Amino acid sequence: MDKEIQRKRLKYRATHRGTKEADTIIGGYVTANIQDLSDDQLDALETFLDCPDPDISDWLRGASPKPEGSLGTTLEFLLAYQKNLLTD
């Protein structure tokens, strides 16, 4: 798949999650960083966005254990972005 098309699709998916909180955190992170993500990070983000919103919400709130592998790495990027939102 063409990476620019993948970036556009991922940005749309990240900014249209269905809740304001998810759109702000996930969509904000993706909008701010999509051009800097490597091919592997784009693929990991795609996998992450396939997860159900309740699971993602629980991970972001620390209500359930952090996933392993690329999902966990993507979550760490989102948590750092979320932390920066709260401190700005």
C-alpha positions as CSV (number, residue, x, y, z in Angstrom):
1,M,0.0,0.0,0.0
2,D,1.2,3.5,-0.8
3,K,2.4,5.0,2.5
4,E,0.8,8.4,1.9
5,I,-2.6,6.8,1.4
6,Q,-2.0,4.7,4.6
7,R,-1.1,7.9,6.5
8,K,-4.3,9.7,5.3
9,R,-6.4,6.7,6.2
10,L,-4.9,6.3,9.6
11,K,-5.3,10.0,10.3
12,Y,-9.0,9.8,9.4
13,R,-9.5,6.7,11.6
14,A,-7.6,8.3,14.5
15,T,-9.7,11.5,14.4
16,H,-13.0,9.8,14.0
17,R,-13.0,7.3,16.9
18,G,-16.5,8.2,18.2
19,T,-15.7,9.9,21.5
20,K,-14.3,13.4,22.0
21,E,-11.6,12.0,24.4
22,A,-10.3,9.4,21.9
23,D,-10.4,11.9,19.1
24,T,-8.4,14.4,21.2
25,I,-5.8,11.9,22.4
26,I,-5.4,9.5,19.6
27,G,-6.3,11.9,16.8
28,G,-4.1,14.6,18.3
29,Y,-1.1,12.3,18.5
30,V,-1.6,11.0,15.0
31,T,-2.1,14.4,13.5
32,A,1.0,15.7,15.2
33,N,3.3,12.7,14.4
34,I,2.0,10.9,11.4
35,Q,4.6,12.2,9.0
36,D,7.4,11.2,11.3
37,L,6.3,7.6,11.8
38,S,8.3,4.8,10.2
39,D,6.7,2.1,8.1
40,D,6.8,-0.3,11.1
41,Q,5.2,2.4,13.3
42,L,2.5,3.0,10.8
43,D,1.7,-0.7,10.7
44,A,1.7,-0.9,14.5
45,L,-0.6,2.1,14.6
46,E,-3.0,0.4,12.2
47,T,-3.1,-2.6,14.4
48,F,-3.6,-0.4,17.4
49,L,-6.6,1.4,15.8
50,D,-8.2,-2.0,15.1
51,C,-8.5,-2.5,18.9
52,P,-11.9,-1.8,20.4
53,D,-12.3,1.7,22.0
54,P,-13.0,0.3,25.5
55,D,-9.7,-1.6,25.5
56,I,-7.8,1.5,24.3
57,S,-9.6,3.6,26.9
58,D,-8.7,1.1,29.7
59,W,-5.0,1.1,28.6
60,L,-4.8,4.9,28.5
61,R,-6.4,5.1,32.0
62,G,-4.2,2.4,33.3
63,A,-7.3,0.3,34.2
64,S,-6.0,-2.8,32.4
65,P,-2.5,-4.1,31.8
66,K,-0.5,-2.5,29.0
67,P,-0.4,-4.7,25.9
68,E,2.9,-6.2,24.8
69,G,4.8,-5.8,21.6
70,S,4.0,-3.1,19.0
71,L,0.7,-2.4,20.7
72,G,2.4,-1.5,23.9
73,T,5.0,0.6,22.1
74,T,2.2,2.6,20.3
75,L,0.4,3.0,23.7
76,E,3.6,4.4,25.2
77,F,3.7,7.1,22.5
78,L,0.1,7.9,23.1
79,L,0.6,8.1,26.9
80,A,3.5,10.4,26.4
81,Y,1.4,12.6,24.2
82,Q,-1.4,12.5,26.7
83,K,0.9,13.5,29.5
84,N,2.2,16.5,27.4
85,L,-1.4,17.6,26.9
86,L,-2.1,17.6,30.6
87,T,1.1,19.6,31.4
88,D,0.7,22.2,28.7
